[in-house]
Amino acid sequence: MKINKRFIISFVAPFMIFISAMGLIFRDNSRKIFYLPIGFMGIVIICESGVSRQLDRKNILKKIKSYQKVK
């Protein structure tokens, strides 16, 4: 069975943000800085997937419009 990449990312990114939030809340002050990159990467993954989805939709719409003009 083939696992879809987007399916895995949809679970990993929120989990990364959750781990980062828990680390920032419950760790000592000297260790809190280590949890910022994992939270930032989770946010970036979510934003990147949203932006790429919008760009894909725009490209598909442009292709559909170009085929309509030819006919």
C-alpha positions as CSV (number, residue, x, y, z in Angstrom):
1,M,0.0,0.0,0.0
2,K,1.4,3.4,-1.0
3,I,1.2,6.1,1.5
4,N,0.6,9.7,0.3
5,K,3.1,12.3,1.3
6,R,0.5,14.9,2.0
7,F,-1.3,12.5,4.3
8,I,1.8,12.2,6.5
9,I,2.5,15.9,6.4
10,S,-1.0,16.7,7.5
11,F,-0.3,14.8,10.8
12,V,3.3,15.7,11.3
13,A,3.1,19.5,11.0
14,P,0.5,20.0,13.8
15,F,2.3,17.5,15.9
16,M,5.5,19.6,15.5
17,I,3.7,22.7,16.6
18,F,2.2,20.9,19.6
19,I,5.6,19.6,20.7
20,S,7.0,23.1,20.4
21,A,4.2,24.6,22.5
22,M,4.5,22.0,25.2
23,G,8.3,22.6,25.3
24,L,7.9,26.3,25.6
25,I,5.3,25.9,28.4
26,F,6.9,23.2,30.5
27,R,10.7,23.6,30.1
28,D,13.2,25.7,32.0
29,N,13.9,29.2,30.7
30,S,17.4,28.2,29.5
31,R,16.0,25.4,27.3
32,K,13.0,27.1,25.8
33,I,14.9,28.4,22.8
34,F,15.4,24.8,21.5
35,Y,11.7,24.4,20.8
36,L,11.3,27.4,18.6
37,P,12.8,25.9,15.4
38,I,10.5,22.8,15.5
39,G,7.4,25.0,15.9
40,F,8.6,27.4,13.2
41,M,9.1,24.4,10.8
42,G,5.6,23.1,11.5
43,I,4.2,26.5,10.6
44,V,6.3,26.7,7.5
45,I,5.2,23.2,6.3
46,I,1.5,24.1,6.8
47,C,1.9,27.5,5.0
48,E,3.9,25.9,2.2
49,S,1.3,23.3,1.5
50,G,-1.4,25.9,1.4
51,V,0.5,28.1,-1.0
52,S,1.4,25.3,-3.3
53,R,-2.2,24.1,-3.4
54,Q,-3.3,27.6,-4.4
55,L,-0.6,27.8,-7.1
56,D,-1.6,24.4,-8.5
57,R,-5.3,25.5,-8.6
58,K,-4.3,28.7,-10.5
59,N,-2.2,26.7,-13.0
60,I,-5.1,24.3,-13.6
61,L,-7.5,27.2,-14.1
62,K,-5.1,28.8,-16.6
63,K,-4.9,25.5,-18.6
64,I,-8.7,25.2,-18.6
65,K,-9.1,28.8,-19.9
66,S,-6.5,28.3,-22.6
67,Y,-8.3,25.2,-23.9
68,Q,-11.6,27.1,-23.9
69,K,-10.1,29.9,-26.1
70,V,-8.8,27.4,-28.7
71,K,-12.2,25.9,-29.4
